[in-house]
């Protein structure tokens, strides 16, 4: 009995580790975290990690992006007070308002997809293969554009709306939330680092909203063992996300998004071969 118990325990730890690392590394890279998490059980035979672990790894990545962009987060938080009073006349208040505007489309679209049951029907290898390929090419096309001098402090209402609408496409598994918002920002003329920075800032209210909705469902069935696994998953995804964010932002000083595009194309073609063979 002891060797069997040990094997099951090791497998569960391995599964937890893979889910946390995949979520942490891919959440902010333009390669789709949801697509990779859906593929994990499909390609390895592991069972679905469950809602509680999904919430935990999202908490980990959310904490990482808040820490990494803490100065922008503090700026937005200081502006919330003026925004509540109906004034957006400071950089912080404007940033907070634009983040809210950019988040509204994906929240509404997400609720609509959940109510219609489309979410489960889109979780297939074929869908992820096509979105990996198509939106990888979209990222390449957008990244080829000659950027204008647009910077984060020049983010406008128009650009926030366009990037917010683009973010709704990330509800299709394999699209990549960061990938599609970076593509939109690059097409709008933002420099690579600024496009990535805006995309990451947009992820904060989006991840927080989705985590809150999922977390309400998890609380009812939580137990000590699940809480322990969730804490481990959150810590691992936090470390992985922080490392991935640091490396990506540094590399963008001298490297384009082409390496991510190449990865997406090869993975997309591989998944389409699996889906249709």
C-alpha positions as CSV (number, residue, x, y, z in Angstrom):
1,X,0.0,0.0,0.0
2,X,2.8,2.4,0.9
3,X,4.5,2.5,-2.6
4,X,1.1,3.0,-4.3
5,X,0.2,5.9,-1.9
6,X,3.6,7.5,-2.6
7,X,3.2,7.2,-6.3
8,X,-0.2,8.9,-6.3
9,X,1.1,11.7,-4.0
10,X,4.1,12.3,-6.3
11,X,1.9,12.4,-9.4
12,X,-0.5,14.9,-7.7
13,X,2.5,17.1,-6.8
14,X,3.9,16.9,-10.3
15,X,0.5,17.9,-11.7
16,X,0.2,20.8,-9.3
17,X,3.7,21.9,-10.3
18,X,3.0,21.7,-14.0
19,X,-0.2,23.7,-13.8
20,X,1.4,26.4,-11.7
21,X,4.5,26.8,-13.8
22,X,2.5,26.7,-17.1
23,X,0.1,29.4,-15.8
24,X,2.9,31.5,-14.4
25,X,5.1,31.5,-17.4
26,X,2.4,31.8,-20.1
27,X,0.0,34.2,-18.5
28,X,1.9,37.3,-19.6
29,X,3.7,36.0,-22.6
30,X,1.8,36.3,-25.9
31,X,1.3,32.5,-26.2
32,X,-2.0,31.9,-24.3
33,X,-2.0,30.5,-20.8
34,X,-5.6,29.1,-21.1
35,X,-4.7,27.3,-24.2
36,X,-1.7,25.6,-22.6
37,X,-3.7,24.7,-19.5
38,X,-6.5,23.1,-21.6
39,X,-3.8,21.1,-23.5
40,X,-2.2,19.8,-20.4
41,X,-4.8,17.1,-19.6
42,X,-5.5,16.5,-23.3
43,X,-1.8,15.7,-24.0
44,X,-0.7,14.1,-20.7
45,X,-3.7,12.2,-19.4
46,X,-3.9,14.2,-16.2
47,X,-7.4,15.1,-15.0
48,X,-8.6,18.7,-15.1
49,X,-7.0,20.7,-12.2
50,X,-10.3,22.0,-11.0
51,X,-11.7,25.4,-10.3
52,X,-9.9,25.9,-7.0
53,X,-6.4,25.5,-8.5
54,X,-7.4,27.8,-11.4
55,X,-8.3,30.5,-8.9
56,X,-5.0,29.9,-6.9
57,X,-2.7,30.2,-9.9
58,X,-4.6,33.3,-11.1
59,X,-4.0,34.9,-7.6
60,X,-0.3,34.1,-8.0
61,X,0.0,35.7,-11.4
62,X,-2.1,38.7,-10.3
63,X,0.2,39.3,-7.3
64,X,3.3,39.1,-9.6
65,X,2.0,41.7,-12.1
66,X,0.9,44.0,-9.3
67,X,4.4,43.8,-7.7
68,X,6.2,44.2,-11.0
69,X,4.1,47.3,-12.0
70,X,3.6,48.5,-8.5
71,X,4.4,52.2,-9.4
72,X,1.7,52.2,-12.1
73,X,-0.7,50.4,-9.7
74,X,-0.1,52.9,-6.9
75,X,-0.6,55.8,-9.4
76,X,-4.0,54.3,-10.5
77,X,-5.1,53.6,-6.9
78,X,-4.3,57.2,-5.9
79,X,-6.5,58.4,-8.7
80,X,-9.5,56.3,-7.7
81,X,-10.6,58.8,-5.1
82,X,-10.8,61.7,-7.6
83,X,-12.5,59.4,-10.1
84,X,-15.2,58.5,-7.5
85,X,-15.8,62.3,-7.2
86,X,-16.3,62.5,-10.9
87,X,-13.0,64.0,-11.8
88,X,-10.3,62.5,-14.0
89,X,-8.0,65.5,-14.0
90,X,-4.8,63.7,-12.7
91,X,-2.6,61.1,-14.4
92,X,-3.7,58.5,-11.8
93,X,-7.4,59.2,-12.2
94,X,-7.1,59.0,-16.0
95,X,-5.2,55.7,-15.8
96,X,-7.8,54.2,-13.5
97,X,-10.6,55.4,-15.7
98,X,-9.0,54.0,-18.9
99,X,-8.4,50.6,-17.2
100,X,-12.0,50.4,-16.2
101,X,-13.1,51.3,-19.8
102,X,-10.8,48.7,-21.2
103,X,-12.1,46.0,-18.9
104,X,-15.8,46.5,-19.4
105,X,-16.0,44.7,-22.9
106,X,-14.3,41.5,-21.7
107,X,-16.4,41.3,-18.6
108,X,-19.6,41.6,-20.6
109,X,-18.5,39.2,-23.2
110,X,-17.3,36.7,-20.6
111,X,-20.7,36.7,-18.9
112,X,-22.4,36.3,-22.2
113,X,-20.2,33.3,-23.2
114,X,-20.8,31.6,-19.8
115,X,-24.6,32.1,-20.0
116,X,-24.7,30.6,-23.5
117,X,-22.5,27.7,-22.8
118,X,-20.0,28.5,-25.5
119,X,-17.0,28.3,-23.1
120,X,-17.1,24.5,-23.0
121,X,-17.6,24.1,-26.7
122,X,-14.5,26.2,-27.5
123,X,-12.2,24.1,-25.3
124,X,-10.9,21.8,-28.1
125,X,-7.5,21.0,-29.6
126,X,-8.6,22.2,-33.0
127,X,-9.8,25.6,-31.8
128,X,-6.6,26.1,-29.9
129,X,-4.5,25.1,-32.9
130,X,-6.3,27.6,-35.2
131,X,-6.2,30.5,-32.7
132,X,-2.5,29.8,-32.0
133,X,-1.7,30.0,-35.7
134,X,-4.0,32.8,-36.7
135,X,-3.4,35.2,-33.8
136,X,0.3,34.4,-33.9
137,X,0.3,35.8,-37.5
138,X,-1.7,38.8,-36.3
139,X,1.0,39.5,-33.7
140,X,3.7,39.3,-36.4
141,X,1.7,41.6,-38.7
142,X,1.1,44.2,-35.9
143,X,4.7,44.0,-34.7
144,X,6.0,44.9,-38.1
145,X,4.3,48.3,-38.0
146,X,6.5,51.3,-37.6
147,X,5.7,52.7,-34.2
148,X,4.8,56.3,-33.6
149,X,6.1,58.1,-30.5
150,X,3.1,56.9,-28.5
151,X,3.9,56.1,-24.9
152,X,1.9,54.9,-21.9
153,X,1.2,58.4,-20.6
154,X,-0.4,59.2,-24.0
155,X,-3.0,56.3,-23.7
156,X,-6.3,57.7,-24.9
157,X,-10.0,56.9,-24.5
158,X,-10.1,55.7,-28.1
159,X,-7.1,53.4,-27.7
160,X,-8.4,52.0,-24.4
161,X,-11.7,51.1,-26.1
162,X,-10.0,49.5,-29.1
163,X,-7.7,47.5,-26.9
164,X,-10.6,46.5,-24.6
165,X,-12.6,45.2,-27.6
166,X,-9.5,43.3,-28.8
167,X,-9.2,41.8,-25.3
168,X,-12.6,40.1,-25.7
169,X,-11.1,37.8,-28.4
170,X,-8.9,36.3,-25.7
171,X,-12.0,34.5,-24.4
172,X,-11.4,32.1,-27.3
173,X,-8.8,29.6,-25.9
174,X,-5.5,29.9,-27.6
175,X,-5.8,33.5,-28.6
176,X,-3.7,34.9,-25.7
177,X,-5.0,37.9,-23.7
178,X,-1.5,39.5,-23.7
179,X,-0.9,38.6,-27.3
180,X,-4.1,40.2,-28.7
181,X,-3.8,43.4,-26.6
182,X,-0.1,43.8,-27.5
183,X,-1.1,43.3,-31.1
184,X,-3.7,46.0,-30.8
185,X,-1.3,48.4,-29.1
186,X,1.4,47.8,-31.7
187,X,-1.1,48.5,-34.5
188,X,-2.1,51.7,-32.7
189,X,1.6,52.8,-32.8
190,X,2.9,52.1,-29.3
191,X,6.5,51.0,-28.8
192,X,7.1,47.3,-27.9
193,X,7.8,47.9,-24.2
194,X,4.9,50.4,-23.8
195,X,2.5,48.0,-25.7
196,X,3.5,45.2,-23.2
197,X,3.2,47.5,-20.2
198,X,-0.3,48.6,-21.2
199,X,-1.3,45.0,-21.8
200,X,0.0,43.9,-18.4
201,X,-1.8,46.8,-16.6
202,X,-5.0,45.8,-18.4
203,X,-4.6,42.2,-17.1
204,X,-4.9,43.4,-13.5
205,X,-8.6,44.3,-13.4
206,X,-9.4,41.4,-15.8
207,X,-7.7,38.7,-13.8
208,X,-9.1,40.2,-10.5
209,X,-12.6,40.1,-11.9
210,X,-12.4,36.6,-13.2
211,X,-10.7,35.4,-10.0
212,X,-13.4,37.0,-7.9
213,X,-16.2,35.3,-9.9
214,X,-14.4,31.9,-9.7
215,X,-13.5,32.4,-6.1
216,X,-17.1,32.7,-5.0
217,X,-17.8,29.3,-6.4
218,X,-14.7,27.8,-4.7
219,X,-15.4,29.0,-1.2
220,X,-18.4,26.7,-0.6
221,X,-16.4,23.5,-1.2
222,X,-13.0,24.5,0.2
223,X,-11.2,22.2,2.7
224,X,-7.7,22.1,4.3
225,X,-6.1,19.9,1.7
226,X,-7.4,22.0,-1.1
227,X,-6.3,25.2,0.6
228,X,-2.8,23.7,1.0
229,X,-2.6,22.8,-2.7
230,X,-3.9,26.2,-3.7
231,X,-1.3,28.0,-1.6
232,X,1.5,25.9,-3.2
233,X,0.1,26.6,-6.7
234,X,-0.3,30.3,-6.0
235,X,3.3,30.6,-4.8
236,X,4.8,28.7,-7.7
237,X,2.7,30.6,-10.3
238,X,3.8,33.9,-8.6
239,X,7.5,33.1,-8.9
240,X,7.1,31.8,-12.5
241,X,5.1,34.8,-13.6
242,X,7.6,37.3,-12.0
243,X,10.5,35.7,-13.7
244,X,8.7,35.5,-17.1
245,X,7.7,39.2,-16.8
246,X,11.2,40.3,-15.9
247,X,12.8,38.5,-18.8
248,X,10.2,39.6,-21.4
249,X,10.3,43.2,-20.5
250,X,14.2,43.2,-20.6
251,X,14.3,41.3,-23.9
252,X,11.9,43.8,-25.5
253,X,14.6,46.4,-25.3
254,X,16.4,44.6,-28.2
255,X,14.2,41.7,-29.4
256,X,10.9,41.8,-31.3
257,X,7.9,39.5,-30.6
258,X,9.0,37.2,-33.5
259,X,10.3,34.4,-31.2
260,X,6.8,34.1,-29.7
261,X,5.3,34.1,-33.2
262,X,7.5,31.3,-34.3
263,X,6.6,29.3,-31.2
264,X,2.8,29.9,-31.8
265,X,3.0,28.9,-35.5
266,X,4.8,25.6,-34.8
267,X,2.6,24.7,-31.8
268,X,-0.5,25.6,-33.8
269,X,0.5,23.4,-36.8
270,X,1.3,20.6,-34.4
271,X,-2.1,20.9,-32.7
272,X,-3.9,21.0,-36.0
273,X,-2.1,17.9,-37.1
274,X,-3.2,16.1,-33.9
275,X,-6.8,17.4,-34.3
276,X,-7.3,16.3,-37.9
277,X,-5.1,13.2,-38.1
